Amino acid sequence: MSDVQIKVLDNGPLRVTGTVELIDAEGNKFPQKAAFSLCRCGLSSKLPYCDGTHKTQFESVVRAPKEEE
């Protein structure tokens, strides 16, 4: 399996790169893609994928905590 990366985009979606299985609550699999963006705002017409609707209506900036030395 390839490395997978999930990047939190400022005021936007979760960008997923790498081969992963995306499965809904009933166990149904979405088609696999090498990269995709998951909606965080809940406004997308293509849920669970992002369609860009968030651009004027969603604000969220998430940062990982700094590691203590």
N, C-alpha and C positions, 0 to 999 in steps of 0.2 A: 504494500500500500504506500502511496506517495505521502509526502508531508502535507498536512492540512494547516491552513492559516485562517483565522477569523479575525478581521480587523473592524473595530468600532469606528465608523466614520462620524466626524463631528456633524451634528444636526442632520444625520442621515442614517442609512441602513447598516446592517452587519454585512461586510463583504467577505465571502467565503471562497477560498481558492484551494484546490486540491480535490481529490476524489473522495466524496463522502456520500452516505445514504441519507436522504431526507425523508422521514417517515411521518405520516399524520397520526392523529390520536387513535385511529382505528387500525393502524398497522399497514396502511396502504403506502407504497413507495412512490415518490415523485421521480420523474425521469432524471437520470444522472447528468450533471453538467460539470465541466472542468472548473468553472467559476460562476458565482451568482451572488446576488444581493438579497438579503432577507429584510423585509419591512420591519421597522421598529415603531412607526407612528400609528399603524392600524388603518390608514386611509387608502392604501393601495387597492386598485381594482384587480390586481393580479396576485393577491395574497396566496402563499406566504412571501411571494417575491415583491421587491420594490419596483414601483413604476414611476418614481420621481415626484409623486404628489406631495411629499414632505417638504419640498423646497421652500415654501412660504408659510408653512403651518406647524412646523415641528422644531423644537429646540432641545438638544441634549448633547452635552459634551462630557464624555466619560474618560477618566484617566486612571491608569493602574496606580496603586499606592507605591510610593518609593520604598525600596528595600532598605532596611536598617543595616548599618555596617557593623 
